[in-house]
Amino acid sequence: MRILVYAVLGCLALGGSATDGSCGPILNEIMAGPASDWDGNGAYSSRDDEWLEIYNPGPGSLTLDGYFIADEGRKPVYGFSGTLDAGRCQVIFGSTAVAYQRSHSMSIYGLRLSNDGDTATLLHVAGADTVLVDSYTYNVYEAGSDRSTGRIPDGSATWQIFDSINPYTGHVPPLGNGLAPTPGASNGGSPPPVAVHLTTWGQVRALYR
């Protein structure tokens, strides 16, 4: 199997655009250090409550078959299916990856997002070729408890830390934006007007009702 490293620059070289959907979905938000029940199953798990989000910048809907989330060594840990409409995102929890791995008789790893800094990877497999569509390397402070790092607005080149639960006070980019992590929802909005201590995903969701 050949691995073709296109990523964003390679996508442009092939005549596509990393922001028009012609090269497929892109990584949009990542949480490597969950400390709460983010998948909503009623129990906390450092493996199952990790999550990663992809986004379709458009202009059209995308068929997701053949796209895979992979670990830093480019070993697939989750395979997509179905379609994703333009301007929409899809979140994959560690528990979702575990269910996929079990159904495909794979070793059970979940998303394998290290808290010590890591690289999340999005691949496309077509025949004998494996194309690196997108990747994001995050630092250890981005993987602090209940912090996510994402593009803001959705699909843009700017990454920030969504840190309302666990504020990041450092000065090394990406910087914190005071917003709550938003798995499966739009990356945007204004910081909560009142500082509150949030301990569960249910409390985070309540801010946006």
Rosetta blueprint (number, residue, H / E / L):
1 M L
2 R E
3 I E
4 L E
5 V L
6 Y L
7 A H
8 V H
9 L H
10 G H
11 C H
12 L H
13 A H
14 L L
15 G L
16 G L
17 S L
18 A L
19 T L
20 D L
21 G L
22 S L
23 C L
24 G L
25 P L
26 I E
27 L E
28 N E
29 E E
30 I E
31 M E
32 A L
33 G L
34 P L
35 A L
36 S L
37 D L
38 W L
39 D L
40 G L
41 N L
42 G L
43 A L
44 Y L
45 S L
46 S L
47 R L
48 D L
49 D L
50 E L
51 W E
52 L E
53 E E
54 I E
55 Y E
56 N L
57 P L
58 G L
59 P L
60 G L
61 S L
62 L E
63 T E
64 L L
65 D L
66 G L
67 Y E
68 F E
69 I E
70 A E
71 D L
72 E L
73 G L
74 R L
75 K L
76 P E
77 V E
78 Y E
79 G E
80 F L
81 S L
82 G L
83 T E
84 L E
85 D L
86 A L
87 G L
88 R L
89 C E
90 Q E
91 V E
92 I E
93 F E
94 G H
95 S H
96 T H
97 A H
98 V H
99 A H
100 Y H
101 Q H
102 R H
103 S H
104 H L
105 S L
106 M L
107 S L
108 I L
109 Y L
110 G L
111 L L
112 R L
113 L L
114 S L
115 N L
116 D L
117 G L
118 D E
119 T E
120 A E
121 T E
122 L E
123 L E
124 H E
125 V E
126 A E
127 G L
128 A L
129 D E
130 T E
131 V E
132 L E
133 V E
134 D E
135 S E
136 Y E
137 T E
138 Y E
139 N L
140 V H
141 Y H
142 E H
143 A H
144 G L
145 S L
146 D L
147 R L
148 S E
149 T E
150 G E
151 R E
152 I L
153 P L
154 D L
155 G L
156 S L
157 A L
158 T L
159 W E
160 Q E
161 I E
162 F E
163 D L
164 S L
165 I L
166 N L
167 P L
168 Y L
169 T L
170 G L
171 H L
172 V L
173 P L
174 P L
175 L L
176 G E
177 N L
178 G L
179 L L
180 A L
181 P L
182 T L
183 P L
184 G L
185 A L
186 S L
187 N L
188 G L
189 G L
190 S L
191 P L
192 P L
193 P L
194 V L
195 A L
196 V L
197 H L
198 L L
199 T L
200 T L
201 W H
202 G H
203 Q H
204 V H
205 R H
206 A H
207 L L
208 Y L
209 R L
